[in-house]
Amino acid sequence: MKRSIPTLFVAFLGFLNIISCTKDDPISKGFITPGTSQSISLEAGAASSEFVFSTNSNWTARASESWLSVSPSSGGAGENIKLKVSAGENTQYETRSATVTISAGEATLTLTVQQASKKGFEISQASFSIGKDGGNVNIPVKANVSYTCTVSESAKSWLSVTQLKSLTDYTIVLSASKNETYDARTGTVTIAYENQTSTITVTQSQNEEIIVTQKEFEINSKGGELRIPVTTNIEYECSVMDGAQEWITISQSQTRGLEEYSIVLQVAENVGYTGRVGQIKVTGVGKESFITIIQGGNIRITDLGDDFYLHSSGRVIATHYKGRNNDDLLRLIYSKFEDEFDFAFYVYEDDSYFIGGGYSTLMNNIKGIGREIEGNSIYNHNLYAEKLFGTILFGGYQEFNPEIIKHELCHTWANYLRSTYQLIGEQEHEIFAHWGFSDVNGMLGGFDKKTFTANIEGNPKWYHAPNINYSETWDAQGATMGIEDKTYAPLELYLMGLISAEEVPDVTFYSGLSNIPDSRFSLADGYFAAEKSETWSIEDIIERFGAREPAYPNTQKEFRILTVILTKEAREIQDTEWELVDNMLLKMSYAGKDDDNSSLNFWEATLGKATLKVDELDKILK
């Protein structure tokens, strides 16, 4: 008994020691130390990547999505443990994301995994029909690549591509001429990208006695009843073509001939965010006609608070300016969005607040352009908008156009080099921020030196600039007429940081302006007299103001835009208003040559050297 007591006592002390150790045991809490990046990017094909980590405890790993797997899924403590993260081929045309959570004791570590989208395009409908009178055929295409569209040789005489946009969800528009024959005809259109091709078949009906005066109808996303007038001298039947039977139904179809009737359709609500196209076929005694129904996508508006609303496209927000100045608007905007914007576009509902377009500068961080380095705090717009160069105002939807957008954006960098001169009527005016009577020939004015002529009638002080003859009087802001199809001038591109100094030619400025005292040479036709001409080289500019810093090519090439529709009072924005602004942003941000030959987008105007980013506002909400 005397020996057993110490033994029990020692065991009891050991038990207490175990309890004490367990209470503060770091292994039970665990730690995980990453050895590689916690962000993993995978290619679109079947792909895998390794993540390395260390831990002092048993661990498990699990993926948040079924398309993603991890191996091994569990293990013991160790250093430089390799976890294989794998995904099968992404067959979708959108990037997909998932997470992997590693747990060790109480510790967790999350990996983010992104797999690239499949490159290519997707067509939901492979055959289309059109009546004998011809018209447009709309082919919806979903794509994330630049594709080609080719009409078959045998159909080129009657079928052509009139509208094509790639690198986005869009509708290819085919135009078919009238079929004067009594035989149906078929053509094909091949859409191709690398090894992927799809063939669309277009069938046009023959000359017929079924008369449908309107063959294309549009209806909004809410759907509803649609009446289609038909005049015919034969009995006819109606049917909904494949691809549209789930959302278009025929509730009334007359079958007697020699009279006018209405086909009544019921169109279901489109809950998706993209539009859709369906067709109704009207047939009788071997004759047929096709009616196209175009339904818009569902517009979803997100309430951001404070009467701010975000459009589902992610490109436009809307609010009102009642009782709010620019400071108020910026404060509210930056309470909702991260400081990611270079410019804010204010699109007013009409010109009652502002007329035309205007640039309001907030900040300059560029040397060598004639401006001082200035932070937003100087303008009392401090703290919340450090990146914002300025706001651009558009006095009504009609002013929100390519010409004014490109012009006002240019004021971020020009003209701060010198004052210039403008002849208005009989009076010379000194002007600022524009090129005036010069041969800069850019977004802020000036002549085209290729067509500019000196020494009119043998007088060395008489000149002719025929490219600016759009008005009886010169524009007071610096001869800026007719710029919608211009590219930025070399001097402007240099100041914007998009070309080197060596690429800028000499420019000449004219002053001492007056009208030529000869009725044959009017100012309205571009004729003027000047007592003085002064030529500046790029070396002169650098000597006066210093070289541009930052210098090309280490300069900003993409500019992020926030676009705001502003109304006088808080009210609901109509679909047409959203669409008008959204479509303009799509055009101006398109990184390539578009089909609108009447005006150039920003990428075209900068000779493919810069772009505007206008979308994904929802991704930078606070």
C-alpha positions in Angstrom: 0.0 0.0 0.0 2.8 2.4 0.7 4.1 2.0 -2.9 0.7 2.3 -4.6 0.0 5.8 -3.2 2.9 7.6 -5.0 2.0 5.8 -8.2 -1.6 7.0 -8.1 -0.4 10.5 -7.3 2.0 10.6 -10.2 -0.8 9.4 -12.6 -3.1 12.1 -11.2 -0.5 14.8 -11.9 -0.1 13.5 -15.4 -3.8 13.7 -16.0 -3.9 17.3 -14.9 -1.0 18.1 -17.2 -2.9 16.6 -20.1 -5.9 18.7 -19.4 -3.7 21.8 -19.1 -2.0 21.1 -22.4 -5.3 20.4 -24.2 -6.7 23.7 -23.2 -4.0 25.7 -24.9 -3.1 23.2 -27.7 -2.3 25.2 -30.9 -2.9 22.0 -33.0 -6.6 22.0 -32.1 -6.8 25.7 -33.3 -4.6 24.9 -36.4 -3.0 27.3 -38.8 -2.7 27.2 -42.6 0.1 29.0 -44.4 -0.2 29.5 -48.2 2.9 28.9 -50.2 1.4 30.1 -53.6 -1.2 32.6 -54.7 -4.7 32.1 -53.4 -6.1 33.1 -56.8 -6.0 30.4 -59.5 -6.8 30.9 -63.2 -7.5 27.9 -65.4 -7.8 27.7 -69.2 -11.1 26.9 -70.9 -10.1 23.3 -71.7 -9.7 20.6 -69.1 -7.1 22.1 -66.8 -5.5 21.8 -63.4 -3.3 23.8 -61.1 -1.4 23.1 -57.8 -1.8 25.1 -54.6 0.9 24.7 -52.0 0.3 25.2 -48.3 1.5 24.2 -44.9 -0.4 23.3 -41.7 0.1 21.9 -38.3 -3.1 19.9 -38.2 -5.3 17.5 -40.1 -7.0 19.2 -43.0 -9.8 18.9 -45.5 -10.5 20.6 -48.8 -13.8 21.1 -50.7 -14.9 22.9 -53.8 -18.0 25.1 -54.0 -19.0 24.0 -57.4 -19.5 20.5 -59.0 -17.4 21.3 -62.0 -14.3 21.8 -59.8 -12.5 19.0 -57.9 -9.6 18.8 -55.5 -7.1 16.0 -54.9 -6.4 14.9 -52.2 -9.4 16.1 -50.4 -7.9 15.6 -46.9 -4.6 14.9 -45.2 -2.4 15.4 -42.2 -0.1 18.1 -40.9 2.9 19.0 -43.0 4.8 21.5 -45.0 4.5 22.3 -48.7 1.5 20.2 -49.1 0.4 20.1 -52.8 -3.3 20.3 -53.5 -4.4 19.7 -57.1 -7.3 21.8 -58.3 -8.9 20.5 -61.5 -11.7 21.4 -63.8 -13.2 19.8 -66.9 -13.6 21.8 -70.1 -15.7 24.9 -69.8 -18.2 24.5 -72.7 -20.0 27.8 -71.9 -19.2 31.1 -73.5 -18.9 32.8 -70.1 -16.1 32.7 -67.5 -17.1 30.6 -64.4 -15.9 31.0 -60.9 -15.7 28.9 -57.8 -13.9 28.6 -54.4 -12.0 25.9 -52.6 -12.1 26.0 -48.8 -9.3 24.4 -46.8 -10.0 23.7 -43.2 -7.5 22.7 -40.5 -8.8 22.7 -36.9 -10.4 26.1 -36.4 -8.5 27.7 -39.3 -9.8 28.0 -42.9 -8.3 29.3 -46.1 -10.2 30.1 -49.2 -8.9 29.9 -52.8 -10.6 31.7 -55.7 -10.7 29.8 -59.0 -11.7 31.3 -62.3 -11.9 29.3 -65.5 -11.8 31.0 -68.9 -14.8 30.9 -71.2 -14.9 28.8 -74.3 -13.9 30.9 -77.3 -16.4 31.0 -80.1 -20.0 31.8 -80.9 -23.5 30.3 -80.4 -26.5 30.5 -82.7 -29.9 29.5 -81.3 -31.6 29.2 -84.7 -30.2 27.8 -87.9 -33.0 28.4 -90.4 -35.0 31.5 -91.2 -37.7 32.4 -93.7 -38.7 35.6 -95.4 -41.6 36.5 -97.7 -41.3 37.4 -101.4 -41.2 41.2 -100.6 -37.9 40.8 -98.9 -36.7 42.8 -96.0 -34.5 42.1 -93.0 -33.7 38.8 -91.4 -32.4 39.1 -87.8 -30.0 36.4 -86.6 -29.2 36.5 -82.9 -25.6 35.5 -82.2 -23.9 35.2 -78.8 -20.1 35.5 -79.1 -16.9 36.4 -77.3 -14.7 36.4 -80.4 -14.5 38.3 -83.7 -16.2 36.2 -86.3 -16.9 36.4 -90.0 -20.2 36.2 -91.9 -20.3 35.2 -95.5 -23.2 34.8 -97.9 -23.2 31.9 -100.3 -22.2 32.7 -103.8 -25.5 31.6 -105.3 -27.5 34.0 -103.0 -25.3 37.1 -103.3 -27.6 38.6 -105.9 -30.5 38.8 -103.5 -29.1 38.3 -100.0 -26.6 40.5 -98.2 -25.2 41.3 -94.7 -26.2 44.9 -93.7 -25.2 44.8 -90.1 -22.6 42.8 -88.3 -21.1 43.2 -84.8 -18.7 40.7 -83.3 -17.2 40.4 -79.8 -20.6 40.8 -78.1 -24.2 39.5 -78.0 -25.7 41.0 -81.1 -28.0 40.5 -84.1 -26.7 39.9 -87.6 -29.1 41.6 -90.0 -29.4 40.2 -93.4 -31.2 42.0 -96.2 -33.2 40.1 -98.8 -34.4 41.8 -102.0 -37.9 41.3 -103.3 -38.5 37.9 -105.0 -40.2 38.7 -108.3 -40.4 35.1 -109.4 -42.9 32.4 -108.6 -40.3 30.0 -107.2 -39.0 29.9 -103.7 -35.2 30.5 -103.3 -32.7 29.4 -100.7 -29.4 30.9 -99.6 -27.0 30.2 -96.9 -24.9 32.4 -94.6 -21.7 30.9 -93.0 -20.6 32.3 -89.7 -17.0 31.3 -88.9 -14.3 31.6 -86.3 -11.1 29.6 -86.7 -12.3 25.9 -86.9 -15.8 26.6 -85.8 -18.5 27.2 -88.5 -22.2 27.4 -88.5 -24.5 27.6 -91.5 -27.7 29.6 -91.5 -30.3 28.8 -94.1 -32.5 31.5 -95.4 -35.5 30.6 -97.5 -37.5 33.2 -99.4 -41.0 32.5 -100.6 -42.3 33.0 -104.1 -44.7 35.6 -105.5 -48.0 35.2 -103.6 -51.5 36.4 -102.9 -51.2 36.6 -99.2 -50.6 40.3 -98.3 -49.0 41.2 -95.0 -48.4 44.9 -95.0 -46.2 44.8 -92.0 -43.8 41.9 -91.6 -41.9 42.8 -88.6 -43.3 43.6 -85.1 -41.6 44.7 -81.9 -42.9 44.1 -78.5 -41.4 44.8 -75.1 -40.2 42.3 -72.5 -43.6 42.2 -70.7 -45.3 40.6 -73.8 -49.0 40.6 -74.2 -51.4 40.6 -77.2 -50.2 41.4 -80.7 -52.5 41.9 -83.6 -51.2 41.3 -87.2 -53.4 42.6 -90.1 -53.5 40.2 -93.1 -55.1 40.8 -96.5 -55.5 37.7 -98.6 -57.5 36.3 -101.5 -56.9 32.7 -100.5 -57.7 30.6 -97.5 -54.7 30.5 -95.1 -53.4 28.9 -92.0 -51.0 30.2 -89.3 -48.3 28.4 -87.4 -45.5 29.4 -85.1 -42.0 28.4 -86.3 -39.7 26.2 -84.3 -37.7 28.1 -81.7 -40.6 30.4 -80.8 -43.4 28.0 -79.9 -42.6 28.3 -76.2 -43.3 32.0 -76.0 -45.6 32.8 -79.0 -49.1 31.3 -79.3 -51.9 32.0 -81.8 -55.2 32.8 -80.1 -57.1 33.8 -83.3 -56.6 33.0 -86.9 -59.2 33.6 -89.6 -59.2 31.1 -92.5 -61.6 32.7 -95.0 -60.2 34.5 -98.0 -60.9 37.7 -100.0 -61.2 39.8 -96.8 -59.0 41.6 -94.2 -58.4 39.8 -90.9 -56.2 40.1 -87.9 -54.1 37.3 -86.6 -54.0 37.6 -82.8 -50.9 36.5 -81.0 -50.2 36.1 -77.3 -46.5 36.8 -76.5 -45.2 35.6 -73.1 -43.0 37.7 -70.8 -39.3 37.6 -71.6 -37.7 37.1 -68.2 -34.2 37.0 -69.8 -32.0 40.0 -70.2 -31.4 39.5 -74.0 -33.9 39.9 -76.8 -35.4 37.1 -78.9 -36.7 36.7 -82.4 -39.6 34.4 -83.5 -41.5 33.9 -86.7 -45.1 33.2 -87.7 -45.8 31.5 -91.0 -49.0 32.2 -92.9 -49.7 29.7 -95.7 -52.4 29.0 -98.2 -52.7 27.0 -101.5 -48.9 26.7 -101.8 -48.4 30.3 -100.9 -46.7 31.5 -97.7 -45.7 34.6 -95.9 -43.5 35.1 -92.8 -44.0 37.6 -90.0 -41.1 38.3 -87.6 -41.7 39.1 -84.0 -38.9 40.8 -82.1 -39.2 40.9 -78.3 -36.9 43.0 -76.1 -35.0 41.7 -73.2 -36.1 42.2 -69.6 -34.9 45.4 -68.2 -34.0 45.1 -64.6 -33.5 48.2 -62.5 -31.6 48.0 -59.2 -32.4 50.6 -56.5 -29.1 51.9 -55.1 -30.8 54.2 -52.6 -31.0 58.0 -52.5 -33.1 57.9 -55.8 -30.2 56.3 -57.7 -31.0 53.4 -60.0 -28.7 51.0 -62.0 -29.7 49.6 -65.4 -29.3 45.9 -65.9 -26.8 46.4 -68.7 -24.3 47.7 -66.0 -23.5 50.7 -68.1 -25.9 53.5 -66.9 -27.3 54.8 -63.7 -30.0 57.4 -63.2 -31.0 59.9 -60.6 -32.3 63.5 -60.3 -30.6 66.8 -59.7 -33.3 68.6 -57.7 -31.7 70.3 -54.8 -28.3 68.8 -55.7 -25.2 70.5 -57.0 -22.2 68.7 -58.5 -20.6 68.2 -55.1 -23.8 66.6 -53.8 -23.9 64.3 -56.8 -20.3 63.2 -56.5 -20.6 62.6 -52.8 -23.7 60.4 -53.4 -22.1 58.6 -56.3 -18.9 57.8 -54.4 -20.9 56.6 -51.4 -22.1 53.8 -53.7 -19.1 53.2 -56.1 -15.4 52.6 -55.7 -13.0 55.3 -56.8 -12.5 53.7 -60.2 -13.8 56.4 -62.7 -11.8 58.6 -64.9 -14.8 60.6 -66.2 -18.4 61.1 -65.2 -20.9 61.7 -68.0 -24.0 63.7 -66.9 -26.7 63.2 -69.5 -29.5 65.7 -68.6 -33.1 64.9 -69.8 -33.3 68.2 -71.7 -31.5 71.5 -72.1 -33.3 73.4 -69.3 -30.2 73.0 -67.0 -27.4 73.0 -69.5 -27.1 73.7 -73.3 -24.8 71.8 -75.5 -21.8 70.0 -74.0 -19.3 71.1 -71.4 -16.2 69.8 -69.6 -15.8 70.5 -65.9 -12.2 69.8 -64.8 -11.5 68.3 -61.4 -7.9 67.0 -61.5 -4.7 67.0 -63.6 -1.8 64.6 -63.0 0.0 65.1 -66.3 3.0 67.4 -67.0 3.9 69.0 -70.2 0.4 69.8 -71.6 0.2 73.4 -70.4 -1.7 72.7 -67.2 -0.5 72.8 -63.6 -0.6 69.5 -61.6 -3.8 69.8 -59.6 -5.6 67.5 -57.2 -9.3 67.3 -56.6 -8.9 69.0 -53.2 -8.2 72.3 -55.0 -11.7 72.2 -56.4 -13.2 71.0 -53.1 -14.1 67.6 -54.5 -11.6 65.9 -52.3 -11.2 62.5 -50.7 -13.8 60.5 -52.4 -12.9 61.0 -56.1 -9.1 61.1 -56.4 -9.0 59.5 -59.8 -11.7 61.6 -61.5 -10.3 63.9 -64.2 -13.6 65.7 -64.6 -17.3 65.6 -65.4 -18.8 66.1 -68.9 -22.3 67.6 -69.1 -24.7 66.9 -72.0 -27.7 69.3 -72.3 -30.3 66.8 -73.4 -30.3 63.3 -75.0 -29.7 64.9 -78.4 -26.4 66.3 -77.2 -25.2 62.9 -76.1 -23.6 62.1 -79.4 -20.2 61.0 -80.7 -19.2 64.5 -81.7 -19.7 66.1 -78.3 -18.4 63.1 -76.4 -15.1 63.0 -78.3 -14.8 66.8 -78.2 -15.3 67.2 -74.5 -13.1 64.3 -73.6 -10.3 66.1 -75.5 -10.5 69.0 -73.1 -8.9 66.9 -70.5 -5.6 67.4 -72.3 -6.1 70.3 -74.7 -5.9 73.1 -75.5 -3.9 74.6 -72.6 -0.8 75.5 -74.6 -1.9 78.9 -75.8 -4.8 81.2 -76.6 -5.9 81.2 -80.2 -8.0 83.6 -82.3 -11.4 83.3 -84.0 -13.1 85.5 -86.5 -16.9 85.9 -85.8 -18.6 88.2 -88.3 -16.3 91.2 -88.5 -14.7 90.8 -85.1 -11.6 88.9 -84.1 -11.9 87.2 -80.7 -9.3 85.6 -78.5 -10.5 82.2 -77.4 -9.2 79.5 -75.0 -9.1 75.7 -74.8 -9.7 75.4 -78.6 -7.5 75.5 -81.7 -9.3 78.4 -83.4 -7.8 79.5 -86.7 -5.0 77.1 -87.0 -4.1 74.0 -89.0 -4.2 71.6 -86.0 -7.3 70.0 -87.5 -8.6 68.1 -84.5 -11.5 67.6 -82.2 -11.1 71.1 -80.8 -11.0 72.8 -84.2 -8.6 74.0 -86.8 -8.2 73.5 -90.6 -7.1 70.6 -92.7 -3.7 71.7 -94.0 -4.1 69.2 -96.9 -6.8 71.4 -98.4 -5.7 74.7 -96.9 -4.6 77.3 -99.4 -2.6 80.5 -98.9 -1.9 83.4 -101.3 -5.4 83.8 -102.6 -5.4 86.1 -105.6 -1.7 86.5 -105.1 -2.1 88.1 -101.6 0.1 86.2 -99.1 -2.2 87.2 -96.3 -5.4 85.8 -97.8 -6.3 82.2 -97.0 -8.9 79.5 -97.7 -9.9 76.6 -95.4 -12.6 74.7 -97.3 -13.1 71.9 -94.8 -14.9 74.2 -92.4 -17.7 75.8 -94.3 -20.7 74.5 -92.5 -22.0 77.8 -91.1 -22.5 81.4 -92.2 -20.5 82.4 -89.1 -17.6 80.6 -87.5 -18.4 78.8 -84.3 -17.5 80.9 -81.3 -15.7 78.1 -79.5 -13.0 77.7 -82.0 -13.9 76.5 -85.5 -15.2 73.1 -84.3 -17.8 72.4 -87.0 -17.9 69.1 -88.8 -15.8 67.0 -86.5 -18.0 63.9 -86.3 -16.0 61.9 -88.8 -12.6 63.2 -87.8 -9.8 61.4 -85.9 -7.9 63.2 -83.2 -5.1 65.4 -84.6 -1.5 64.2 -84.0 -0.9 67.1 -81.6 -4.0 66.0 -79.6 -2.9 62.4 -79.6 0.5 63.4 -78.3 -1.1 65.5 -75.5 -3.4 62.5 -74.7 -0.3 60.3 -74.4 -1.2 58.1 -77.4 1.7 58.8 -79.8 5.3 60.0 -79.4 6.6 63.5 -79.9 8.4 62.5 -83.1 5.1 61.8 -84.7 3.7 65.4 -84.3 4.1 67.7 -87.3 4.5 71.5 -87.1 1.3 73.5 -86.5 0.5 77.1 -87.5 -1.7 79.6 -85.7 -3.2 82.6 -87.3 -4.1 86.0 -85.8 -4.9 89.6 -86.8 -8.0 88.1 -88.5 -10.4 89.9 -90.8 -12.7 89.3 -93.7 -11.2 89.5 -97.2 -12.5 92.7 -98.8 -13.8 90.9 -101.8 -17.4 89.6 -102.1 -16.2 86.5 -104.0 -14.3 85.3 -100.9 -16.8 85.1 -98.0 -16.1 83.8 -94.5 -19.0 81.4 -94.8 -17.1 79.6 -97.5 -13.9 79.5 -95.4 -12.0 82.5 -96.7 -10.2 84.9 -94.3 -7.3 87.3 -94.0 -4.6 87.2 -91.3 -1.8 89.6 -90.5 0.3 87.1 -88.6 1.0 83.4 -88.8 3.1 81.6 -86.2 4.4 78.1 -86.6 5.2 75.9 -83.6 7.2 72.6 -83.8 6.9 69.9 -81.2 10.3 71.0 -80.0 9.0 74.5 -79.4 6.2 73.1 -77.3 8.5 70.9 -75.3 10.8 73.8 -74.7 8.0 76.0 -73.4 6.1 73.4 -71.3 8.5 70.4 -70.9 8.0 66.9 -72.2 4.8 65.1 -71.4 5.0 63.0 -68.2 4.1 60.2 -68.2 5.5 59.8 -71.7 4.2 57.5 -74.5 4.1 54.5 -74.4 3.9 54.3 -70.6 0.5 56.1 -70.6 -3.1 55.4 -69.8 -4.9 53.8 -72.8 -8.3 52.8 -71.2 -10.6 55.3 -69.5 -13.4 54.2 -67.3 -16.7 56.1 -67.6 -19.6 56.5 -65.2 -22.7 57.6 -67.1 -25.6 59.2 -65.2 -29.0 60.2 -66.6 -30.1 63.3 -64.7 -33.8 64.4 -64.4 -35.3 67.5 -62.9 -37.4 65.5 -60.5 -37.3 62.0 -59.2 -39.2 59.9 -61.7 -39.1 56.6 -63.5 -36.8 56.5 -66.5 -38.6 55.2 -69.6 -37.2 52.2 -71.6 -36.5 54.4 -74.6 -34.3 56.7 -72.4 -32.3 53.8 -71.1 -32.0 52.4 -74.5 -30.9 55.6 -76.2 -28.0 56.2 -73.7 -27.0 52.6 -73.5 -26.8 52.3 -77.3 -24.6 55.4 -77.5 -22.3 53.9 -74.9 -22.1 50.6 -76.8 -21.1 52.5 -79.9 -18.5 54.8 -78.3 -16.9 51.9 -76.2 -16.7 49.5 -79.1 -13.0 48.5 -79.6 -13.0 48.3 -83.4 -14.5 49.7 -86.5 -18.3 49.7 -86.4 -20.9 49.8 -89.1 -21.9 53.4 -88.5 -20.1 55.4 -91.1 -21.7 58.7 -90.1 -19.4 59.1 -87.1 -16.4 57.5 -85.5 -16.3 55.8 -82.1 -13.6 56.6 -79.6 -11.4 53.7 -80.7 -11.6 54.8 -84.3 -11.0 58.4 -83.5 -7.8 57.6 -81.6 -6.6 55.4 -84.5 -7.1 52.2 -82.4 -4.9 53.5 -79.6 -7.4 54.0 -76.7 -10.8 52.7 -75.5 -13.6 53.7 -73.1 -14.8 51.2 -70.5 -18.4 51.9 -69.8 -19.7 48.6 -68.4 -19.6 46.4 -65.2 -20.8 49.2 -62.9 -22.4 46.5 -60.8 -18.9 45.0 -60.1 -17.5 48.1 -58.4 -20.4 48.9 -56.1 -19.4 49.3 -52.5 
